[in-house]
Amino acid sequence: MLLKLNQIDVPPGQKVLLRNIDWSEFEAILQELGEHRAARIAYNNSILEIVTPLPEHETRKVLITNFVEALLEEMEIEFWSLGSTTFKNAKMYQGIEPDNCFYIKHEAAVRGKNRLDLTIDPPPDLALEIDVTSRTHPNIYEALGVPELWRFERGELQINVLQNGKYTEVEYSPNFPNLPLKEVIPQSLKQCQKEGRNKTMKAFRHWVRSAIA
């Protein structure tokens, strides 16, 4: 490469595309970028995308993560959250960093692991993407076999389930059956802005307990 990565500045909400990146170059770029960074990557058939999220993106990511964790805790379901872990498969020339991800049904298979290899380990059961910068790559998640993908865009929650290798939008999450999360989570996000996080989380947990009783 003619430029070094430390010479590239990606402003919040913007992205950079690097073309004709082979797998060894992709691995080297990941190592150079390091794990403690704001930028997120997506790698698809030799094209590498580097995006720096906006502040509002990070706020929504954290709050929706809190709601998912509250759901799993109230339902007494063990889970393992791996945040923006880099998921990659060299055989498929695919790589992605979700805004967050959760192992639920396969929690025991990855519990305590710091490194994952999707040629051996299962993909996360649920991936979360906040589309403030429109960076979601559902085709990469499809190729990696992630069963469920949540996209939050323009104030709406979209729940996608992998069926025959392609995502289909559904009304209810298979991980949280019969719960109207497409309505409740966006409403709760708005409530956070009006009433504060703690009061909203308390009300959300109360709603979950009532809904599953």
C-alpha positions in Angstrom: 0.0 0.0 0.0 1.2 3.5 -0.8 -0.4 4.9 2.4 0.0 3.8 5.9 -3.2 3.4 7.9 -2.1 5.9 10.5 -2.2 8.5 7.7 -5.9 7.9 7.0 -8.3 9.9 9.1 -11.9 8.8 9.0 -14.3 11.5 10.4 -17.3 10.3 12.5 -20.1 9.1 10.2 -17.8 8.7 7.2 -16.2 5.6 5.6 -13.2 4.6 3.6 -13.2 1.8 1.1 -10.0 -0.2 0.3 -10.2 -2.4 -2.8 -8.2 -5.5 -3.9 -7.3 -6.4 -0.3 -6.3 -10.0 0.0 -6.8 -12.1 3.1 -3.2 -11.7 4.4 -3.5 -7.9 3.9 -6.8 -7.9 5.7 -5.3 -9.7 8.7 -2.3 -7.3 8.7 -4.7 -4.3 8.6 -6.7 -5.6 11.6 -3.4 -6.0 13.5 -2.3 -2.5 12.7 -5.7 -1.0 13.6 -5.6 -2.8 16.9 -8.5 -3.8 19.1 -9.0 -0.5 21.0 -10.4 1.7 18.3 -13.6 3.5 17.4 -13.6 2.4 13.8 -15.5 -0.6 12.6 -14.7 -2.8 9.7 -16.5 -4.9 7.1 -14.6 -7.2 4.6 -16.4 -8.7 1.7 -14.6 -10.4 -1.3 -11.5 -8.2 -1.2 -13.2 -4.9 -0.4 -12.5 -3.5 3.1 -14.7 -0.8 4.5 -13.6 1.2 7.6 -16.3 3.3 9.3 -16.1 5.6 12.3 -19.5 5.8 14.1 -21.3 9.0 15.1 -21.9 9.7 18.8 -25.6 9.1 18.5 -24.8 5.7 17.0 -22.9 4.7 20.2 -25.7 5.9 22.5 -28.3 3.8 20.7 -25.9 0.8 20.6 -25.4 1.0 24.4 -29.1 1.4 25.2 -30.3 -1.3 22.9 -27.6 -3.6 24.3 -29.0 -2.8 27.8 -32.5 -3.8 26.7 -31.3 -7.1 25.3 -29.3 -7.9 28.4 -32.3 -7.0 30.6 -34.5 -9.3 28.5 -32.1 -12.2 28.9 -31.6 -11.6 32.6 -35.3 -11.3 33.4 -36.0 -14.5 31.4 -33.1 -16.2 33.3 -31.3 -17.1 30.0 -27.5 -17.4 30.1 -25.8 -15.4 27.5 -22.3 -14.2 26.4 -21.9 -10.8 24.9 -18.8 -10.2 22.8 -19.4 -6.6 21.7 -17.7 -5.6 18.4 -15.6 -8.8 18.2 -14.2 -9.3 14.7 -15.9 -12.3 13.1 -14.2 -13.7 10.1 -13.9 -16.7 7.9 -10.9 -17.1 5.6 -12.6 -19.7 3.5 -15.4 -17.3 2.7 -13.3 -14.1 2.4 -15.7 -12.5 4.8 -15.3 -10.4 8.0 -17.5 -8.2 10.1 -17.6 -6.3 13.4 -21.2 -6.0 14.7 -22.1 -3.1 17.0 -22.8 -5.9 19.5 -23.5 -9.6 19.4 -24.9 -12.2 21.8 -24.3 -15.9 22.2 -27.6 -17.3 23.6 -28.3 -20.9 22.5 -24.6 -21.4 21.9 -23.4 -19.6 25.0 -21.8 -22.6 26.6 -19.7 -23.3 23.4 -17.9 -19.9 23.6 -18.0 -19.2 27.3 -14.7 -17.7 28.4 -13.1 -17.7 24.9 -11.2 -14.6 24.0 -10.6 -15.6 20.4 -13.1 -17.2 18.0 -12.6 -18.9 14.7 -15.8 -19.3 12.7 -14.4 -22.3 10.8 -14.6 -24.1 14.1 -16.8 -22.0 16.5 -20.5 -21.2 16.0 -21.5 -17.7 14.9 -23.3 -15.5 17.4 -27.0 -16.2 17.8 -27.9 -12.5 17.6 -26.1 -9.6 16.0 -27.0 -5.9 16.5 -26.4 -3.1 14.0 -27.2 0.5 14.4 -27.6 2.0 10.9 -27.0 5.7 11.5 -24.2 5.5 8.9 -25.9 2.8 6.8 -23.0 0.4 7.2 -24.9 -2.9 7.7 -23.8 -5.7 5.4 -26.5 -8.4 5.7 -24.9 -10.5 3.0 -21.8 -10.9 5.2 -23.9 -12.0 8.2 -25.8 -14.4 5.9 -22.5 -15.9 4.6 -21.2 -16.3 8.2 -24.5 -18.0 9.2 -25.7 -15.6 11.9 -29.2 -16.8 12.7 -30.7 -13.4 13.7 -29.8 -9.8 12.8 -31.3 -6.7 14.4 -31.1 -3.5 12.5 -32.1 -0.2 14.1 -32.6 2.5 11.5 -34.5 5.8 11.5 -36.1 5.1 14.8 -37.4 1.6 13.8 -36.2 -1.9 14.8 -36.0 -4.5 12.1 -35.7 -8.2 13.1 -34.3 -10.5 10.5 -34.1 -14.3 10.7 -31.9 -16.5 8.5 -34.0 -18.8 6.4 -32.5 -20.9 3.6 -29.4 -18.7 3.6 -31.2 -15.4 3.3 -32.7 -13.0 5.9 -36.4 -12.6 6.2 -37.9 -9.8 8.3 -40.2 -11.1 11.0 -42.4 -9.6 13.7 -41.1 -11.5 16.6 -37.6 -12.6 17.6 -37.1 -16.3 17.9 -35.0 -15.6 21.0 -37.8 -13.6 22.6 -41.0 -15.2 21.1 -44.3 -13.3 21.3 -42.7 -10.1 22.7 -43.6 -7.0 20.6 -40.0 -5.7 20.7 -40.3 -3.9 17.4 -42.7 -1.5 19.2 -41.4 -1.5 22.7 -37.7 -1.0 22.2 -38.1 2.1 20.0 -40.6 3.5 22.5 -38.2 2.8 25.3 -35.4 4.6 23.5 -37.6 7.7 23.2 -38.5 7.3 26.9 -34.8 7.4 27.8 -34.5 10.8 26.2 -37.5 12.2 28.2 -37.2 10.4 31.5 -33.6 9.2 31.8 -32.0 5.8 31.4 -32.4 4.4 34.9 -36.2 5.2 35.2 -36.7 3.7 31.7 -34.7 0.5 32.4 -36.7 0.0 35.6 -40.0 0.3 33.6 -38.7 -1.9 30.8 -37.7 -4.7 33.3 -41.2 -4.4 34.9 -42.8 -4.8 31.4 -40.7 -7.9 30.7 -41.7 -9.5 34.0 -45.3 -8.8 33.3 -45.1 -10.0 29.7 -43.5 -13.4 30.5 -45.5 -14.1 33.6 
